[in-house]
Amino acid sequence: MAAVLLRVNSPGGSAVQARLIYKRIRDLAKEKDKKVVVFLEDVAASGGYWLSMYGDAIVAAPNTITGSIGVIG
């Protein structure tokens, strides 16, 4: 089965925007019966990190800067 690759390279952002992107991607994945594989590039912080959690699989480079609690606040 083919999958959709979502490349994340984000220093952060709005929880609202991350949620909108997540919802659209998950809806399309369900509609098209595709898995979502998330690839974390240089940075996946805050909203980018939050968005990544909703992939079916996550792949990151060993030196990817990942994490943040900013989007929670």
C-alpha positions in Angstrom: 0.0 0.0 0.0 1.3 3.5 -0.9 1.7 6.0 1.8 1.8 9.8 2.1 5.1 11.3 3.3 4.7 14.4 5.4 8.0 16.4 5.8 8.1 18.5 8.9 10.7 21.3 9.3 9.1 23.8 11.7 10.4 25.9 14.6 6.8 25.9 15.9 3.6 27.6 15.4 0.0 27.8 16.5 -1.9 24.9 18.1 -4.9 25.9 16.0 -3.0 25.7 12.7 -1.3 22.4 13.7 -4.8 21.0 14.5 -6.2 22.2 11.1 -3.4 20.6 9.2 -3.6 17.4 11.2 -7.4 17.1 10.7 -7.1 17.6 6.9 -4.3 15.1 6.5 -6.0 12.4 8.6 -9.3 13.0 6.7 -7.6 12.6 3.4 -5.6 9.5 4.5 -8.8 7.9 5.6 -10.7 8.8 2.4 -7.8 7.5 0.2 -7.0 4.6 2.5 -3.3 5.7 2.9 -0.9 5.6 5.8 0.9 8.8 6.8 4.6 8.6 7.4 6.1 11.7 9.0 9.7 12.7 8.4 11.3 15.2 10.8 13.9 17.3 9.1 16.1 19.9 10.9 13.6 21.0 13.5 10.2 19.7 14.6 9.3 21.9 17.5 6.1 23.0 19.1 3.3 22.8 16.5 5.5 20.8 14.1 6.2 18.3 16.9 2.5 18.1 17.9 1.4 17.6 14.3 4.0 14.8 13.9 2.4 12.7 16.6 -0.6 11.9 14.4 1.3 10.1 11.7 1.2 6.3 11.4 5.0 6.2 11.6 7.7 8.8 12.4 11.2 8.9 11.0 13.8 11.4 12.2 17.4 12.1 11.5 19.6 11.5 14.6 20.4 15.2 14.8 16.8 16.5 14.4 15.9 19.0 17.0 12.5 17.7 18.3 10.1 18.7 21.0 8.6 21.6 22.9 5.7 22.3 25.1 4.9 25.7 23.6 2.0 24.5 21.6 0.4 23.1 24.7 0.3 26.5 26.4 
